Amino acid sequence: MDIDFSSITEYQRYKLMASLIVPRPIALVTTIGEDGTINAAPFSMFNMLGEEPPLVMISINRDKSGKLKDTARNILANGEFVVHLADEDIAERMHRCGDRLPPDMSELVHVGLTHSPSRGVRPPRIVEAPVAFECRLWEKLETPSRHIFIGQVLWLHAREGLVDTEKWRVRLQDYFPVGRFGASFYTTTRDRFAINADGGESSADRSTTIDEI
């Protein structure tokens, strides 16, 4: 099957790409509106770009009417945001943060998540999230359908015990983020395996322990 992307619609391209380039990590992003409302929204067009400087990227589409979403408008206004990784415990509430709400109503209140002050930016971090990256806008790109924001990470917050600060490794055996698998489908990260130096696969709990990966 060969598909000429110039012959299909924008939405058709989106459906194909978003369902084939999977699983994708999910950024649950908090920002602050002009009136002080704390906004939270999930975005799966997200990933890390580098470590020096430490950069992450989120891509935010316009709504069906062509208007900016609250998150994009807030980042353009003040250049600050916090990216959270959602695990199994908060997956359902993360998804509901995508509900359509008035700009002056906080999604955190809507879904029952709590927040705590950040250290380097105004938007707060979500207490229940296992990981939070405080970000300041580094660069932005604009396409006909999207704003793409590149943020420099200023601070990392991790659930107590998740990071071994002697070896600077994440205790992956305690970390179970969820990924986007297209439409409203998600996937867990429990089915893991290691690949040995000789190219052979092994169970992560046999020749290679999960905290060594």
Secondary structure, DSSP 8 states (H G I E B T S, - for coil): ----GGGS-HHHHHHHHHHHS--EE-EEEEEE-TTS-EEEEEESSEEEEEETTEEEEEEEE--TTS---HHHHHHHHH-EEEEEE-BGGGHHHHHHTTS---TTS-HHHHHT--EE--SSSSS-EETTSSEEEEEEEEEEEE-SSEEEEEEEEEEEEE-TTSEETTTTEE-GGG--B-EE-STT-EE-S---EEE-TTS-EEETTTTS-GGG-
